[in-house]
Amino acid sequence: MECDYCKGKTVNRRVKKHHWHKGQLYVVENVPAEVCRECGERYYHAKTLDAIDELLDGDHRVKTELKVKVVELEAV
């Protein structure tokens, strides 16, 4: 497929995706995506995103928990 941003070609990859679900941030590993070779833009199939939501709605194994710092960029 062609990237909407830079017109580069995409390739199938497995990636880590940050995903907000019901106010909680998750990092989901091994997610299929089309990734642009030029700019790195990622495209996810709707079925993939639905599958992630279904996974997170049900019982799922948590591999690890991360502590994340949130900062705010002052006006530049």
mmJSON file of the N, C-alpha and C atoms, coordinates in Angstrom:
{"data_MODEL":{"atom_site":{
"group_PDB":["ATOM","ATOM","ATOM","ATOM","ATOM","ATOM","ATOM","ATOM","ATOM","ATOM","ATOM","ATOM","ATOM","ATOM","ATOM","ATOM","ATOM","ATOM","ATOM","ATOM","ATOM","ATOM","ATOM","ATOM","ATOM","ATOM","ATOM","ATOM","ATOM","ATOM","ATOM","ATOM","ATOM","ATOM","ATOM","ATOM","ATOM","ATOM","ATOM","ATOM","ATOM","ATOM","ATOM","ATOM","ATOM","ATOM","ATOM","ATOM","ATOM","ATOM","ATOM","ATOM","ATOM","ATOM","ATOM","ATOM","ATOM","ATOM","ATOM","ATOM","ATOM","ATOM","ATOM","ATOM","ATOM","ATOM","ATOM","ATOM","ATOM","ATOM","ATOM","ATOM","ATOM","ATOM","ATOM","ATOM","ATOM","ATOM","ATOM","ATOM","ATOM","ATOM","ATOM","ATOM","ATOM","ATOM","ATOM","ATOM","ATOM","ATOM","ATOM","ATOM","ATOM","ATOM","ATOM","ATOM","ATOM","ATOM","ATOM","ATOM","ATOM","ATOM","ATOM","ATOM","ATOM","ATOM","ATOM","ATOM","ATOM","ATOM","ATOM","ATOM","ATOM","ATOM","ATOM","ATOM","ATOM","ATOM","ATOM","ATOM","ATOM","ATOM","ATOM","ATOM","ATOM","ATOM","ATOM","ATOM","ATOM","ATOM","ATOM","ATOM","ATOM","ATOM","ATOM","ATOM","ATOM","ATOM","ATOM","ATOM","ATOM","ATOM","ATOM","ATOM","ATOM","ATOM","ATOM","ATOM","ATOM","ATOM","ATOM","ATOM","ATOM","ATOM","ATOM","ATOM","ATOM","ATOM","ATOM","ATOM","ATOM","ATOM","ATOM","ATOM","ATOM","ATOM","ATOM","ATOM","ATOM","ATOM","ATOM","ATOM","ATOM","ATOM","ATOM","ATOM","ATOM","ATOM","ATOM","ATOM","ATOM","ATOM","ATOM","ATOM","ATOM","ATOM","ATOM","ATOM","ATOM","ATOM","ATOM","ATOM","ATOM","ATOM","ATOM","ATOM","ATOM","ATOM","ATOM","ATOM","ATOM","ATOM","ATOM","ATOM","ATOM","ATOM","ATOM","ATOM","ATOM","ATOM","ATOM","ATOM","ATOM","ATOM","ATOM","ATOM","ATOM","ATOM","ATOM","ATOM","ATOM","ATOM","ATOM","ATOM","ATOM","ATOM","ATOM","ATOM"],
"id":[1,2,3,4,5,6,7,8,9,10,11,12,13,14,15,16,17,18,19,20,21,22,23,24,25,26,27,28,29,30,31,32,33,34,35,36,37,38,39,40,41,42,43,44,45,46,47,48,49,50,51,52,53,54,55,56,57,58,59,60,61,62,63,64,65,66,67,68,69,70,71,72,73,74,75,76,77,78,79,80,81,82,83,84,85,86,87,88,89,90,91,92,93,94,95,96,97,98,99,100,101,102,103,104,105,106,107,108,109,110,111,112,113,114,115,116,117,118,119,120,121,122,123,124,125,126,127,128,129,130,131,132,133,134,135,136,137,138,139,140,141,142,143,144,145,146,147,148,149,150,151,152,153,154,155,156,157,158,159,160,161,162,163,164,165,166,167,168,169,170,171,172,173,174,175,176,177,178,179,180,181,182,183,184,185,186,187,188,189,190,191,192,193,194,195,196,197,198,199,200,201,202,203,204,205,206,207,208,209,210,211,212,213,214,215,216,217,218,219,220,221,222,223,224,225,226,227,228],
"type_symbol":["N","C","C","N","C","C","N","C","C","N","C","C","N","C","C","N","C","C","N","C","C","N","C","C","N","C","C","N","C","C","N","C","C","N","C","C","N","C","C","N","C","C","N","C","C","N","C","C","N","C","C","N","C","C","N","C","C","N","C","C","N","C","C","N","C","C","N","C","C","N","C","C","N","C","C","N","C","C","N","C","C","N","C","C","N","C","C","N","C","C","N","C","C","N","C","C","N","C","C","N","C","C","N","C","C","N","C","C","N","C","C","N","C","C","N","C","C","N","C","C","N","C","C","N","C","C","N","C","C","N","C","C","N","C","C","N","C","C","N","C","C","N","C","C","N","C","C","N","C","C","N","C","C","N","C","C","N","C","C","N","C","C","N","C","C","N","C","C","N","C","C","N","C","C","N","C","C","N","C","C","N","C","C","N","C","C","N","C","C","N","C","C","N","C","C","N","C","C","N","C","C","N","C","C","N","C","C","N","C","C","N","C","C","N","C","C","N","C","C","N","C","C","N","C","C","N","C","C"],
"label_atom_id":["N","CA","C","N","CA","C","N","CA","C","N","CA","C","N","CA","C","N","CA","C","N","CA","C","N","CA","C","N","CA","C","N","CA","C","N","CA","C","N","CA","C","N","CA","C","N","CA","C","N","CA","C","N","CA","C","N","CA","C","N","CA","C","N","CA","C","N","CA","C","N","CA","C","N","CA","C","N","CA","C","N","CA","C","N","CA","C","N","CA","C","N","CA","C","N","CA","C","N","CA","C","N","CA","C","N","CA","C","N","CA","C","N","CA","C","N","CA","C","N","CA","C","N","CA","C","N","CA","C","N","CA","C","N","CA","C","N","CA","C","N","CA","C","N","CA","C","N","CA","C","N","CA","C","N","CA","C","N","CA","C","N","CA","C","N","CA","C","N","CA","C","N","CA","C","N","CA","C","N","CA","C","N","CA","C","N","CA","C","N","CA","C","N","CA","C","N","CA","C","N","CA","C","N","CA","C","N","CA","C","N","CA","C","N","CA","C","N","CA","C","N","CA","C","N","CA","C","N","CA","C","N","CA","C","N","CA","C","N","CA","C","N","CA","C","N","CA","C","N","CA","C","N","CA","C","N","CA","C","N","CA","C","N","CA","C"],
"label_alt_id":[null,null,null,null,null,null,null,null,null,null,null,null,null,null,null,null,null,null,null,null,null,null,null,null,null,null,null,null,null,null,null,null,null,null,null,null,null,null,null,null,null,null,null,null,null,null,null,null,null,null,null,null,null,null,null,null,null,null,null,null,null,null,null,null,null,null,null,null,null,null,null,null,null,null,null,null,null,null,null,null,null,null,null,null,null,null,null,null,null,null,null,null,null,null,null,null,null,null,null,null,null,null,null,null,null,null,null,null,null,null,null,null,null,null,null,null,null,null,null,null,null,null,null,null,null,null,null,null,null,null,null,null,null,null,null,null,null,null,null,null,null,null,null,null,null,null,null,null,null,null,null,null,null,null,null,null,null,null,null,null,null,null,null,null,null,null,null,null,null,null,null,null,null,null,null,null,null,null,null,null,null,null,null,null,null,null,null,null,null,null,null,null,null,null,null,null,null,null,null,null,null,null,null,null,null,null,null,null,null,null,null,null,null,null,null,null,null,null,null,null,null,null,null,null,null,null,null,null],
"label_comp_id":["MET","MET","MET","GLU","GLU","GLU","CYS","CYS","CYS","ASP","ASP","ASP","TYR","TYR","TYR","CYS","CYS","CYS","LYS","LYS","LYS","GLY","GLY","GLY","LYS","LYS","LYS","THR","THR","THR","VAL","VAL","VAL","ASN","ASN","ASN","ARG","ARG","ARG","ARG","ARG","ARG","VAL","VAL","VAL","LYS","LYS","LYS","LYS","LYS","LYS","HIS","HIS","HIS","HIS","HIS","HIS","TRP","TRP","TRP","HIS","HIS","HIS","LYS","LYS","LYS","GLY","GLY","GLY","GLN","GLN","GLN","LEU","LEU","LEU","TYR","TYR","TYR","VAL","VAL","VAL","VAL","VAL","VAL","GLU","GLU","GLU","ASN","ASN","ASN","VAL","VAL","VAL","PRO","PRO","PRO","ALA","ALA","ALA","GLU","GLU","GLU","VAL","VAL","VAL","CYS","CYS","CYS","ARG","ARG","ARG","GLU","GLU","GLU","CYS","CYS","CYS","GLY","GLY","GLY","GLU","GLU","GLU","ARG","ARG","ARG","TYR","TYR","TYR","TYR","TYR","TYR","HIS","HIS","HIS","ALA","ALA","ALA","LYS","LYS","LYS","THR","THR","THR","LEU","LEU","LEU","ASP","ASP","ASP","ALA","ALA","ALA","ILE","ILE","ILE","ASP","ASP","ASP","GLU","GLU","GLU","LEU","LEU","LEU","LEU","LEU","LEU","ASP","ASP","ASP","GLY","GLY","GLY","ASP","ASP","ASP","HIS","HIS","HIS","ARG","ARG","ARG","VAL","VAL","VAL","LYS","LYS","LYS","THR","THR","THR","GLU","GLU","GLU","LEU","LEU","LEU","LYS","LYS","LYS","VAL","VAL","VAL","LYS","LYS","LYS","VAL","VAL","VAL","VAL","VAL","VAL","GLU","GLU","GLU","LEU","LEU","LEU","GLU","GLU","GLU","ALA","ALA","ALA","VAL","VAL","VAL"],
"label_asym_id":["A","A","A","A","A","A","A","A","A","A","A","A","A","A","A","A","A","A","A","A","A","A","A","A","A","A","A","A","A","A","A","A","A","A","A","A","A","A","A","A","A","A","A","A","A","A","A","A","A","A","A","A","A","A","A","A","A","A","A","A","A","A","A","A","A","A","A","A","A","A","A","A","A","A","A","A","A","A","A","A","A","A","A","A","A","A","A","A","A","A","A","A","A","A","A","A","A","A","A","A","A","A","A","A","A","A","A","A","A","A","A","A","A","A","A","A","A","A","A","A","A","A","A","A","A","A","A","A","A","A","A","A","A","A","A","A","A","A","A","A","A","A","A","A","A","A","A","A","A","A","A","A","A","A","A","A","A","A","A","A","A","A","A","A","A","A","A","A","A","A","A","A","A","A","A","A","A","A","A","A","A","A","A","A","A","A","A","A","A","A","A","A","A","A","A","A","A","A","A","A","A","A","A","A","A","A","A","A","A","A","A","A","A","A","A","A","A","A","A","A","A","A","A","A","A","A","A","A"],
"label_entity_id":["1","1","1","1","1","1","1","1","1","1","1","1","1","1","1","1","1","1","1","1","1","1","1","1","1","1","1","1","1","1","1","1","1","1","1","1","1","1","1","1","1","1","1","1","1","1","1","1","1","1","1","1","1","1","1","1","1","1","1","1","1","1","1","1","1","1","1","1","1","1","1","1","1","1","1","1","1","1","1","1","1","1","1","1","1","1","1","1","1","1","1","1","1","1","1","1","1","1","1","1","1","1","1","1","1","1","1","1","1","1","1","1","1","1","1","1","1","1","1","1","1","1","1","1","1","1","1","1","1","1","1","1","1","1","1","1","1","1","1","1","1","1","1","1","1","1","1","1","1","1","1","1","1","1","1","1","1","1","1","1","1","1","1","1","1","1","1","1","1","1","1","1","1","1","1","1","1","1","1","1","1","1","1","1","1","1","1","1","1","1","1","1","1","1","1","1","1","1","1","1","1","1","1","1","1","1","1","1","1","1","1","1","1","1","1","1","1","1","1","1","1","1","1","1","1","1","1","1"],
"label_seq_id":[1,1,1,2,2,2,3,3,3,4,4,4,5,5,5,6,6,6,7,7,7,8,8,8,9,9,9,10,10,10,11,11,11,12,12,12,13,13,13,14,14,14,15,15,15,16,16,16,17,17,17,18,18,18,19,19,19,20,20,20,21,21,21,22,22,22,23,23,23,24,24,24,25,25,25,26,26,26,27,27,27,28,28,28,29,29,29,30,30,30,31,31,31,32,32,32,33,33,33,34,34,34,35,35,35,36,36,36,37,37,37,38,38,38,39,39,39,40,40,40,41,41,41,42,42,42,43,43,43,44,44,44,45,45,45,46,46,46,47,47,47,48,48,48,49,49,49,50,50,50,51,51,51,52,52,52,53,53,53,54,54,54,55,55,55,56,56,56,57,57,57,58,58,58,59,59,59,60,60,60,61,61,61,62,62,62,63,63,63,64,64,64,65,65,65,66,66,66,67,67,67,68,68,68,69,69,69,70,70,70,71,71,71,72,72,72,73,73,73,74,74,74,75,75,75,76,76,76],
"pdbx_PDB_ins_code":[null,null,null,null,null,null,null,null,null,null,null,null,null,null,null,null,null,null,null,null,null,null,null,null,null,null,null,null,null,null,null,null,null,null,null,null,null,null,null,null,null,null,null,null,null,null,null,null,null,null,null,null,null,null,null,null,null,null,null,null,null,null,null,null,null,null,null,null,null,null,null,null,null,null,null,null,null,null,null,null,null,null,null,null,null,null,null,null,null,null,null,null,null,null,null,null,null,null,null,null,null,null,null,null,null,null,null,null,null,null,null,null,null,null,null,null,null,null,null,null,null,null,null,null,null,null,null,null,null,null,null,null,null,null,null,null,null,null,null,null,null,null,null,null,null,null,null,null,null,null,null,null,null,null,null,null,null,null,null,null,null,null,null,null,null,null,null,null,null,null,null,null,null,null,null,null,null,null,null,null,null,null,null,null,null,null,null,null,null,null,null,null,null,null,null,null,null,null,null,null,null,null,null,null,null,null,null,null,null,null,null,null,null,null,null,null,null,null,null,null,null,null,null,null,null,null,null,null],
"Cartn_x":[0.85,0.0,0.894,0.312,1.058,0.727,1.743,1.572,0.812,-0.167,-0.953,-0.135,0.928,1.698,2.848,3.655,4.856,4.866,3.828,3.689,4.707,5.38,6.294,5.52,6.236,5.625,5.6,4.561,4.462,4.803,5.195,5.487,4.758,4.426,3.797,4.84,4.505,5.398,4.57,5.227,4.64,5.258,4.429,4.91,4.335,4.898,4.301,3.405,2.206,1.261,0.773,0.837,0.199,-1.28,-2.12,-3.553,-4.327,-5.112,-5.98,-7.262,-7.669,-8.901,-9.551,-10.742,-11.5,-10.659,-9.955,-9.175,-7.855,-7.476,-6.23,-5.31,-4.03,-3.051,-2.405,-2.395,-1.767,-0.689,0.321,1.273,1.0,0.584,0.23,1.338,1.902,2.997,2.486,3.302,3.049,1.795,1.576,0.39,0.728,-0.062,0.193,-0.147,0.736,0.534,1.208,0.734,1.433,2.277,3.589,4.498,5.206,5.177,5.836,7.359,7.99,9.455,10.155,9.485,10.107,9.939,8.7,8.448,8.052,7.748,7.41,5.945,5.121,3.688,3.124,2.23,1.643,0.162,-0.288,-1.696,-2.151,-3.303,-3.85,-5.201,-5.447,-6.741,-7.777,-8.991,-10.056,-10.271,-10.143,-10.302,-9.225,-8.037,-6.946,-7.268,-7.752,-8.099,-9.257,-10.226,-11.343,-10.84,-9.894,-9.343,-8.604,-7.92,-7.229,-8.252,-9.322,-10.362,-11.003,-11.265,-11.844,-10.894,-9.617,-8.607,-8.621,-8.637,-8.553,-9.855,-10.977,-12.262,-12.349,-11.675,-11.741,-10.59,-10.472,-9.333,-8.099,-7.05,-5.822,-4.616,-3.57,-2.335,-1.597,-1.112,-0.294,1.157,1.927,3.324,4.176,3.974,4.699,3.953,4.249,3.684,4.803,4.531,5.514,5.07,6.025,5.747,6.043,5.054,5.193,5.094,6.018,5.981,5.254,4.394,3.645,4.131,4.552,5.03,4.263,4.308,3.624,4.637,4.549,5.43,4.908,5.757,5.383,5.307,4.548,4.421,5.809,6.031,7.333,7.176],
"Cartn_y":[-1.174,0.0,1.234,2.367,3.618,4.476,5.07,5.928,7.205,7.559,8.769,10.044,9.983,11.183,11.463,10.419,10.667,9.909,9.097,8.297,7.157,6.859,5.718,4.414,3.321,1.991,1.46,0.699,0.104,-1.381,-1.919,-3.344,-3.868,-5.149,-5.789,-5.987,-5.583,-5.748,-6.099,-6.579,-6.757,-5.683,-4.891,-3.725,-3.697,-2.83,-2.488,-1.281,-1.319,-0.22,0.262,1.573,2.104,2.275,1.903,1.828,2.244,3.292,3.716,2.904,2.365,1.593,1.858,2.456,2.773,3.551,4.566,5.446,4.878,3.735,3.071,2.96,3.211,3.091,1.712,1.038,-0.276,-0.205,-1.039,-1.283,-2.711,-2.854,-4.16,-4.57,-5.742,-6.227,-7.159,-7.304,-8.266,-7.918,-6.643,-6.172,-6.055,-6.7,-6.55,-5.145,-4.599,-3.249,-3.134,-2.187,-1.776,-0.572,-0.636,0.418,0.997,2.329,2.998,2.867,2.452,2.32,3.675,4.714,6.039,6.841,6.993,7.887,7.157,5.855,5.092,5.147,5.851,5.907,4.493,4.256,2.931,2.951,1.858,1.673,0.349,0.378,-0.808,-1.128,-2.394,-2.833,-2.69,-2.332,-2.168,-3.449,-4.599,-5.879,-6.055,-5.561,-5.639,-4.784,-3.579,-2.689,-3.25,-3.852,-4.493,-5.666,-6.439,-7.583,-7.128,-5.986,-5.445,-5.069,-4.382,-4.001,-5.229,-6.261,-7.494,-8.146,-8.175,-8.732,-7.993,-6.67,-5.869,-5.879,-6.136,-6.249,-7.532,-8.582,-9.871,-10.074,-11.288,-11.648,-11.752,-11.071,-11.121,-11.118,-11.759,-11.815,-10.489,-9.967,-8.752,-9.196,-8.926,-9.347,-8.595,-7.296,-6.452,-5.136,-4.4,-3.066,-2.054,-0.912,0.149,1.375,2.091,3.379,4.434,5.272,6.259,7.66,8.509,9.921,10.731,11.628,12.496,13.916,14.578,15.955,16.792,18.094,19.007,19.948,20.108,21.018,22.433,23.302,24.717,25.308,26.359,27.015,27.399,27.119,27.462,28.542],
"Cartn_z":[0.0,0.0,0.0,-0.331,-0.396,0.824,1.429,2.596,2.216,3.023,2.775,2.968,3.762,4.115,3.164,2.869,2.072,0.752,0.515,-0.701,-0.793,0.327,0.369,0.381,0.187,0.211,1.642,1.979,3.305,3.236,4.393,4.521,5.749,5.728,6.882,7.97,9.184,10.336,11.559,12.582,13.912,14.784,15.466,16.204,17.617,18.444,19.734,19.494,20.086,19.9,21.253,21.479,22.685,22.354,23.302,23.02,24.262,24.147,25.24,25.185,26.339,26.417,27.767,27.727,28.941,29.953,29.469,30.329,30.804,30.313,30.732,29.514,29.718,28.642,28.687,27.546,27.412,26.34,26.472,25.403,24.944,23.699,23.151,22.183,22.414,21.582,20.489,19.45,18.376,17.564,17.333,16.605,15.118,14.244,12.815,12.34,11.504,10.971,9.615,8.834,7.618,8.034,7.812,8.249,7.025,6.91,5.788,5.914,4.835,4.817,4.894,4.441,4.375,5.663,6.138,7.274,8.555,8.466,9.66,10.068,9.301,9.623,9.669,10.627,10.804,10.476,9.865,9.526,10.115,10.8,11.447,10.831,10.567,10.056,11.172,10.828,11.827,12.627,11.981,12.682,13.752,13.483,14.463,15.676,15.45,16.565,17.374,16.694,17.399,18.242,17.7,18.43,19.687,19.61,20.785,21.851,21.456,22.414,23.059,22.267,22.807,23.812,23.48,24.386,25.716,25.655,26.87,27.664,27.007,27.712,28.523,28.061,28.739,29.7,30.179,31.023,30.138,30.521,29.743,30.678,30.226,30.998,30.841,31.948,31.919,32.022,30.984,30.914,31.928,32.016,32.957,33.097,34.144,34.317,34.259,33.668,33.515,34.297,34.836,35.461,34.396,34.106,33.03,33.622,33.244,33.677,32.612,33.058,32.16,32.381,31.321,31.405,30.398,30.609,29.707,29.088,27.782,27.062,27.211,27.711,27.812,26.417,26.255,24.943,24.422,23.169,22.54,21.534],
"occupancy":[1.0,1.0,1.0,1.0,1.0,1.0,1.0,1.0,1.0,1.0,1.0,1.0,1.0,1.0,1.0,1.0,1.0,1.0,1.0,1.0,1.0,1.0,1.0,1.0,1.0,1.0,1.0,1.0,1.0,1.0,1.0,1.0,1.0,1.0,1.0,1.0,1.0,1.0,1.0,1.0,1.0,1.0,1.0,1.0,1.0,1.0,1.0,1.0,1.0,1.0,1.0,1.0,1.0,1.0,1.0,1.0,1.0,1.0,1.0,1.0,1.0,1.0,1.0,1.0,1.0,1.0,1.0,1.0,1.0,1.0,1.0,1.0,1.0,1.0,1.0,1.0,1.0,1.0,1.0,1.0,1.0,1.0,1.0,1.0,1.0,1.0,1.0,1.0,1.0,1.0,1.0,1.0,1.0,1.0,1.0,1.0,1.0,1.0,1.0,1.0,1.0,1.0,1.0,1.0,1.0,1.0,1.0,1.0,1.0,1.0,1.0,1.0,1.0,1.0,1.0,1.0,1.0,1.0,1.0,1.0,1.0,1.0,1.0,1.0,1.0,1.0,1.0,1.0,1.0,1.0,1.0,1.0,1.0,1.0,1.0,1.0,1.0,1.0,1.0,1.0,1.0,1.0,1.0,1.0,1.0,1.0,1.0,1.0,1.0,1.0,1.0,1.0,1.0,1.0,1.0,1.0,1.0,1.0,1.0,1.0,1.0,1.0,1.0,1.0,1.0,1.0,1.0,1.0,1.0,1.0,1.0,1.0,1.0,1.0,1.0,1.0,1.0,1.0,1.0,1.0,1.0,1.0,1.0,1.0,1.0,1.0,1.0,1.0,1.0,1.0,1.0,1.0,1.0,1.0,1.0,1.0,1.0,1.0,1.0,1.0,1.0,1.0,1.0,1.0,1.0,1.0,1.0,1.0,1.0,1.0,1.0,1.0,1.0,1.0,1.0,1.0,1.0,1.0,1.0,1.0,1.0,1.0,1.0,1.0,1.0,1.0,1.0,1.0],
"B_iso_or_equiv":[0.0,0.0,0.0,0.0,0.0,0.0,0.0,0.0,0.0,0.0,0.0,0.0,0.0,0.0,0.0,0.0,0.0,0.0,0.0,0.0,0.0,0.0,0.0,0.0,0.0,0.0,0.0,0.0,0.0,0.0,0.0,0.0,0.0,0.0,0.0,0.0,0.0,0.0,0.0,0.0,0.0,0.0,0.0,0.0,0.0,0.0,0.0,0.0,0.0,0.0,0.0,0.0,0.0,0.0,0.0,0.0,0.0,0.0,0.0,0.0,0.0,0.0,0.0,0.0,0.0,0.0,0.0,0.0,0.0,0.0,0.0,0.0,0.0,0.0,0.0,0.0,0.0,0.0,0.0,0.0,0.0,0.0,0.0,0.0,0.0,0.0,0.0,0.0,0.0,0.0,0.0,0.0,0.0,0.0,0.0,0.0,0.0,0.0,0.0,0.0,0.0,0.0,0.0,0.0,0.0,0.0,0.0,0.0,0.0,0.0,0.0,0.0,0.0,0.0,0.0,0.0,0.0,0.0,0.0,0.0,0.0,0.0,0.0,0.0,0.0,0.0,0.0,0.0,0.0,0.0,0.0,0.0,0.0,0.0,0.0,0.0,0.0,0.0,0.0,0.0,0.0,0.0,0.0,0.0,0.0,0.0,0.0,0.0,0.0,0.0,0.0,0.0,0.0,0.0,0.0,0.0,0.0,0.0,0.0,0.0,0.0,0.0,0.0,0.0,0.0,0.0,0.0,0.0,0.0,0.0,0.0,0.0,0.0,0.0,0.0,0.0,0.0,0.0,0.0,0.0,0.0,0.0,0.0,0.0,0.0,0.0,0.0,0.0,0.0,0.0,0.0,0.0,0.0,0.0,0.0,0.0,0.0,0.0,0.0,0.0,0.0,0.0,0.0,0.0,0.0,0.0,0.0,0.0,0.0,0.0,0.0,0.0,0.0,0.0,0.0,0.0,0.0,0.0,0.0,0.0,0.0,0.0,0.0,0.0,0.0,0.0,0.0,0.0],
"pdbx_formal_charge":[null,null,null,null,null,null,null,null,null,null,null,null,null,null,null,null,null,null,null,null,null,null,null,null,null,null,null,null,null,null,null,null,null,null,null,null,null,null,null,null,null,null,null,null,null,null,null,null,null,null,null,null,null,null,null,null,null,null,null,null,null,null,null,null,null,null,null,null,null,null,null,null,null,null,null,null,null,null,null,null,null,null,null,null,null,null,null,null,null,null,null,null,null,null,null,null,null,null,null,null,null,null,null,null,null,null,null,null,null,null,null,null,null,null,null,null,null,null,null,null,null,null,null,null,null,null,null,null,null,null,null,null,null,null,null,null,null,null,null,null,null,null,null,null,null,null,null,null,null,null,null,null,null,null,null,null,null,null,null,null,null,null,null,null,null,null,null,null,null,null,null,null,null,null,null,null,null,null,null,null,null,null,null,null,null,null,null,null,null,null,null,null,null,null,null,null,null,null,null,null,null,null,null,null,null,null,null,null,null,null,null,null,null,null,null,null,null,null,null,null,null,null,null,null,null,null,null,null],
"auth_seq_id":[1,1,1,2,2,2,3,3,3,4,4,4,5,5,5,6,6,6,7,7,7,8,8,8,9,9,9,10,10,10,11,11,11,12,12,12,13,13,13,14,14,14,15,15,15,16,16,16,17,17,17,18,18,18,19,19,19,20,20,20,21,21,21,22,22,22,23,23,23,24,24,24,25,25,25,26,26,26,27,27,27,28,28,28,29,29,29,30,30,30,31,31,31,32,32,32,33,33,33,34,34,34,35,35,35,36,36,36,37,37,37,38,38,38,39,39,39,40,40,40,41,41,41,42,42,42,43,43,43,44,44,44,45,45,45,46,46,46,47,47,47,48,48,48,49,49,49,50,50,50,51,51,51,52,52,52,53,53,53,54,54,54,55,55,55,56,56,56,57,57,57,58,58,58,59,59,59,60,60,60,61,61,61,62,62,62,63,63,63,64,64,64,65,65,65,66,66,66,67,67,67,68,68,68,69,69,69,70,70,70,71,71,71,72,72,72,73,73,73,74,74,74,75,75,75,76,76,76],
"auth_comp_id":["MET","MET","MET","GLU","GLU","GLU","CYS","CYS","CYS","ASP","ASP","ASP","TYR","TYR","TYR","CYS","CYS","CYS","LYS","LYS","LYS","GLY","GLY","GLY","LYS","LYS","LYS","THR","THR","THR","VAL","VAL","VAL","ASN","ASN","ASN","ARG","ARG","ARG","ARG","ARG","ARG","VAL","VAL","VAL","LYS","LYS","LYS","LYS","LYS","LYS","HIS","HIS","HIS","HIS","HIS","HIS","TRP","TRP","TRP","HIS","HIS","HIS","LYS","LYS","LYS","GLY","GLY","GLY","GLN","GLN","GLN","LEU","LEU","LEU","TYR","TYR","TYR","VAL","VAL","VAL","VAL","VAL","VAL","GLU","GLU","GLU","ASN","ASN","ASN","VAL","VAL","VAL","PRO","PRO","PRO","ALA","ALA","ALA","GLU","GLU","GLU","VAL","VAL","VAL","CYS","CYS","CYS","ARG","ARG","ARG","GLU","GLU","GLU","CYS","CYS","CYS","GLY","GLY","GLY","GLU","GLU","GLU","ARG","ARG","ARG","TYR","TYR","TYR","TYR","TYR","TYR","HIS","HIS","HIS","ALA","ALA","ALA","LYS","LYS","LYS","THR","THR","THR","LEU","LEU","LEU","ASP","ASP","ASP","ALA","ALA","ALA","ILE","ILE","ILE","ASP","ASP","ASP","GLU","GLU","GLU","LEU","LEU","LEU","LEU","LEU","LEU","ASP","ASP","ASP","GLY","GLY","GLY","ASP","ASP","ASP","HIS","HIS","HIS","ARG","ARG","ARG","VAL","VAL","VAL","LYS","LYS","LYS","THR","THR","THR","GLU","GLU","GLU","LEU","LEU","LEU","LYS","LYS","LYS","VAL","VAL","VAL","LYS","LYS","LYS","VAL","VAL","VAL","VAL","VAL","VAL","GLU","GLU","GLU","LEU","LEU","LEU","GLU","GLU","GLU","ALA","ALA","ALA","VAL","VAL","VAL"],
"auth_asym_id":["A","A","A","A","A","A","A","A","A","A","A","A","A","A","A","A","A","A","A","A","A","A","A","A","A","A","A","A","A","A","A","A","A","A","A","A","A","A","A","A","A","A","A","A","A","A","A","A","A","A","A","A","A","A","A","A","A","A","A","A","A","A","A","A","A","A","A","A","A","A","A","A","A","A","A","A","A","A","A","A","A","A","A","A","A","A","A","A","A","A","A","A","A","A","A","A","A","A","A","A","A","A","A","A","A","A","A","A","A","A","A","A","A","A","A","A","A","A","A","A","A","A","A","A","A","A","A","A","A","A","A","A","A","A","A","A","A","A","A","A","A","A","A","A","A","A","A","A","A","A","A","A","A","A","A","A","A","A","A","A","A","A","A","A","A","A","A","A","A","A","A","A","A","A","A","A","A","A","A","A","A","A","A","A","A","A","A","A","A","A","A","A","A","A","A","A","A","A","A","A","A","A","A","A","A","A","A","A","A","A","A","A","A","A","A","A","A","A","A","A","A","A","A","A","A","A","A","A"],
"auth_atom_id":["N","CA","C","N","CA","C","N","CA","C","N","CA","C","N","CA","C","N","CA","C","N","CA","C","N","CA","C","N","CA","C","N","CA","C","N","CA","C","N","CA","C","N","CA","C","N","CA","C","N","CA","C","N","CA","C","N","CA","C","N","CA","C","N","CA","C","N","CA","C","N","CA","C","N","CA","C","N","CA","C","N","CA","C","N","CA","C","N","CA","C","N","CA","C","N","CA","C","N","CA","C","N","CA","C","N","CA","C","N","CA","C","N","CA","C","N","CA","C","N","CA","C","N","CA","C","N","CA","C","N","CA","C","N","CA","C","N","CA","C","N","CA","C","N","CA","C","N","CA","C","N","CA","C","N","CA","C","N","CA","C","N","CA","C","N","CA","C","N","CA","C","N","CA","C","N","CA","C","N","CA","C","N","CA","C","N","CA","C","N","CA","C","N","CA","C","N","CA","C","N","CA","C","N","CA","C","N","CA","C","N","CA","C","N","CA","C","N","CA","C","N","CA","C","N","CA","C","N","CA","C","N","CA","C","N","CA","C","N","CA","C","N","CA","C","N","CA","C","N","CA","C","N","CA","C","N","CA","C","N","CA","C","N","CA","C"],
"pdbx_PDB_model_num":[1,1,1,1,1,1,1,1,1,1,1,1,1,1,1,1,1,1,1,1,1,1,1,1,1,1,1,1,1,1,1,1,1,1,1,1,1,1,1,1,1,1,1,1,1,1,1,1,1,1,1,1,1,1,1,1,1,1,1,1,1,1,1,1,1,1,1,1,1,1,1,1,1,1,1,1,1,1,1,1,1,1,1,1,1,1,1,1,1,1,1,1,1,1,1,1,1,1,1,1,1,1,1,1,1,1,1,1,1,1,1,1,1,1,1,1,1,1,1,1,1,1,1,1,1,1,1,1,1,1,1,1,1,1,1,1,1,1,1,1,1,1,1,1,1,1,1,1,1,1,1,1,1,1,1,1,1,1,1,1,1,1,1,1,1,1,1,1,1,1,1,1,1,1,1,1,1,1,1,1,1,1,1,1,1,1,1,1,1,1,1,1,1,1,1,1,1,1,1,1,1,1,1,1,1,1,1,1,1,1,1,1,1,1,1,1,1,1,1,1,1,1,1,1,1,1,1,1]
}}}
